[in-house]
Amino acid sequence: MADFTVGGTDFLLDGRPVRLLSGALHYFRVHEEQWGHRLSMLRAMGLNCVETYVPWNLHEPAPGRFHDVEALGRFLDAAQEAGLWAIVRPGPYICAEWENGGLPHWLTGPLGTRVRTRDGAYLGQVERWFRRLLPQVVQRQITRGGPVLMVQVENEYGSYGSDQVYLGRLAGFLREVGVTVPLFTSDGPEDHMLTGGSVPGVLATANFGSGARAAFDVLRAHQPSGPLMCMEFWCGWFDHWGAEKVVRDAGDATAALREILECGASVNLYMAHGGTNFAGWAGANRAGELHGGELQPTVTSYDYGAPVDEFGRPTEKFWRFREVFEEYAEGPLPEVPEPVAVVEAVLEAPVRVDFTGWAPLGDVVEALGGEETERGIPATFEELGVGRGLVRYRVDVPGPRQPYPLGVRGLRDRAVVYVDGVRAGVLTAEDAYLAEPVAGPAAVELWVESLGRVNYGPRVGESKGLTGGVLHERQYLHGVRSRGLGLEAFDDAAAVRKVPVRAAVGGAAGLYVGEFAVPAAGAVPTARGAGLELPGWTRGFVWVNGFCLGRYWPGAGPQEALYVPGPILREGANEVWVLEVEGSAEDLAGRVG
């Protein structure tokens, strides 16, 4: 047992000053069988602590239906086994470039801007969730022999709101359920963020990527005493579909890290190892300084330019950071884990994925989708209970009538439109009308895809789908039928295999079934994995052996290949499903290597 406290200038472990050298590693972005390897890489870099968020929406996908909440406890045990302390940031909001900032869509849909406030309906749900989640954190506090040193109150709240009653209620509730280790907040080093996000009596920390001395000066003006800590040192950055890849120079990042430590501060590398936004859990941002512009969906990879890359390999940043941390280590750093075998060397060449079966989207939604709702206006994703995935909207254009422009209002985020069974175009919020007018009578189908709910800024929690309506000329078309196809339906492998498939046809949207072979026992390097590419395909989701790798969108870039964790691969045949939502390649193939 040990005692960890906040002193006047330092963190204190049993009364002795200690500096936290931490790194972010999100257990939900790394396959569980790889946790040990990734944690050992952090330890070998010179870190003594690991930090993780907790995504509420992953663990409670529907009200009262929980999914593997105990994963957090298993991760904290793995961290302790690796010789690391732990910092837990349980939310309820986490940002993290994660779908809806970690908040469940079934909560934000009906509550809207009442979330992240003192609103009773919202706080009641938070307290119910925390009572389910937090006992495993309480049991693993350092005062009970576990690794947990600190727990966060909310997350970057000063970037969003100023409800001090809400923050005080959260802090009090954490104490009520048994959290006795120090609490903290983290915000940008700006006056409005620190005044909005800080809680009296709770340690405030700062998030930034450079300029440590100036940032800590601002923090000191708000908090005259207490340890200094950069809770998120942004040593890299994330990427958006359709944008250039963001790269941060290793030398620049190393100089910024050194400046933090020269200030006498503790640090948490964000990210130490980023991992992957599996299963379509990537969030999105809104463009513009005030985060109200065009949607910017985040790619599937969360490599982040971290010192340990998505494949678990040390990068130049790893070695440069290790040199810095060695200067602050109390003894020799652990050896870096042995390099993991390279897949290409074992397989000799990338393996081809061949697709032989296909089912059109209409057949897929009939087999795996929810109930169809028919009413005057379109139902949103939230009203249909769809978190990640697609919704098919069907509506009739009355007739006879002459051709008029057909479009949508309030589209979030992208719709593939068919008129009388023929593809007529793709609509977005910015390009919301078909190029060719539509005459009546006509049957219209719109397959709307969410590209990820906003995870940061004032538009967190906004609904997905057709949030306005379908327009013909200036007239709303009523009697819309709405049916959801959530990605979680593909978790039932037996149900997916019952979808009636026919011979695969290149160029069409739909569910494609294929396989590739791993030729020899022991050929799969568990800690590393492989990459899967689908050249010539348009956009959709991929599963390997029932495990959802996430969204692919090669034409948009900057990501071309999806990470395939080693533990999901197997000797011999490996099954692949591709849900192509716009149109496949004519050559129905992919490659793994």
Buried (B, 14 or more C-beta within 10 A) or exposed (E): EEEBEBBEEBBBBEEEEBBBBBBBBBBBBBBBEBBBBBBBBBBBBBBBBBBBBBBBBBBBBEEEEEEEBEBBBBBBBBBBEBBBBBBBBBBBBBBBBBBBBBBBBBBBBEBEBBBBBBBEEBBEBBBEBBEBBBBBBBBBBBBBEBBBBBBBBBBBBBBBBBBBEBBBBBBEBBEEBEBBBBBBBBBBBBEEBBEBBBBEEBBBBBBBBBBBEEBBEBBEEBBEEBBBBBBBBBBBBBBBBBBEBEEBEBEEBBEBBBBBBEBEBBBBBBBBBBBBBBBBBBBBBBEEEEBEEEBBBBBBBBBBBBBBBBBBBBBEBBBBBBEBBEEEEEEEBBEBBEEBBBBEEBBEEBBEBBBEBBBBBBBBBBBBBBEBBEEEBBBBBBBBBBBBBBBBBBBBBEEEBEBBBBBBBBBBBBBBBBBEEEBBBBBBBEEBEBEEEBBBEBEBBBBBBBBBBBBBBBBBBBBBBBBBBBBBEEEBBBEBBBBBBBBBBBBEBEEBEEBEBEEBEBEBBBBBBBBBBBEEEEBBBBBBBBBBBBEBBBBBBBBBBBBBBBBBBBEBBBBBBBBBBBBBBEEEEBBBBBBBBBBBBEEBBBBBB
